[in-house]
């Protein structure tokens, strides 16, 4: 059985690799899952969440996200992890660094822990990197 921390690690590997197929394997494909990217409105339902990752991955040349200060709680078939996301991005001609506070919630499905919520909020005082308009579908 994969533990929730391992599933969390797989999420951040998929994110840093900009790997949509790996991201698909981490998430539960349900109509009620939820994702909040920093500066975005809440997204609900797997098709919408998947589309957001596809848009981010297609428009990000390089990104490395390293979670730190990880705290894990498990209650039955649910687990939640909080962490600080240390994000380094290459956008345009520059490199930027920011930090977000994140909450990741997983549900046990058989032998797997599947992500059902990802909520990341930019840390106060962290450098704000505006998301290009294309991420929000505002070409």
N, C-alpha and C positions, 0 to 999 in steps of 0.2 A: 504494500500500500504506500502511495506517495503521501507524505505529510504536507500540511498547509505551507510550511516554510519552503519546501521544495517547489511547490506550485508558485509561490511568490517569486522565488528565484527564476523560474521559467518565464514568468511574466516579464521581469526586468531584462532577461536575456533577449526575449522576443522584441521588446521595446528598443533596446540598444542596437539590435541587429536590423531593425526596421523590417522585420520578418512577419508578414501578414499570416502566412500559414501557421507559424508557431504561435502567433497571438490567437488564432482561431482555436487551437488545441487547448489553450488555457481557459477560455471562457465557456460558461454554460450557454447554450444556444436557446434562450428562452425569451419570450416577449416581455418579461418583467425585469430583466437585468438593467443595470443603470451605470452610467459613466459620466463623470464631470472632469473635463480637462481644465487646467487653469485658464480662467478668462472666458470659458465657454458656458452656454446654458446646459442644464441637465439633459442628458440623452437617455432615452428609454427604449428597450427592445433590442435584441441582438442585431437585426439588420441595420438599425441606425448606429449602434455602437461600432459594429464592424466597419460601416462606411466611414466613420470618423477616423478609425485607425488607418484605413486605406488612404484617406486624404492626407493625413499627417505623414505617413510613410512615403507617399508619392511626392511630397513637397519638402522633404527634409533630406539634404545630402548626407548628413552625418550627425548622429546623436549618441551620447553615452549617458546612461542614467544609472547611478550607483546609490542603492538604498542604504541608509545608515540609521542608527538609533531605532532598530527594529524591535517591536514588542508584539508578542503573539498571545492570543487568548483562544481557547477552544471550549465550546459548549455543545456537546452532542454532535450533530452533523453540521454545525456552523463554526467557522473560525474567522477571526478578524485580526488583521495585522496593521499596525500603524508604523510609519517610518518617515524619515526625511529623505526626499528624492534630491540628489545632487545631480543637476542636469547640465551637461556641456553640449552645446549645439553649434554646428556650422551653418550659418544662414547668410547667403549672399557672399560678401567679401570678408566677413568677420566671424570670430568665435565668441560665444557668450556663455556665461555661467549663471545659473539661478538655482534656487532651492524651493521646493514645495513640500508642504506637509501632506501626507497621503494616508488614506484609509482604504484598505483592500479587504473585501469580505469574500469568503469562499464557502461553498456548500459541498459536503461530501456526497458524491454520487457514485455508488458502488465502491470501487477502490481508489477513486480519483477525488481530488479536491478541485472544484471548478470555480473560477472567479464569477461572482454575481454582481459585485459593486467595486468600482474603482473611483475614488474621489480625491482629486489633488487640487490643492489651493496654494497659490504662490505665497511664500513666506513674506511677512512684512519686512521691508528693508532689503529684500532680495532684488537684484537687478531684474527689471521687467523686460522681457523680450516680446514685443508685440507679435502675435500670430499673423502671418501673412493673410490677407483677405481671402485667398483661395481656400484656406483651411475651413473657413466658415461658409464656403460656397458663394462668396461674394466677388466673383470675377470682375 
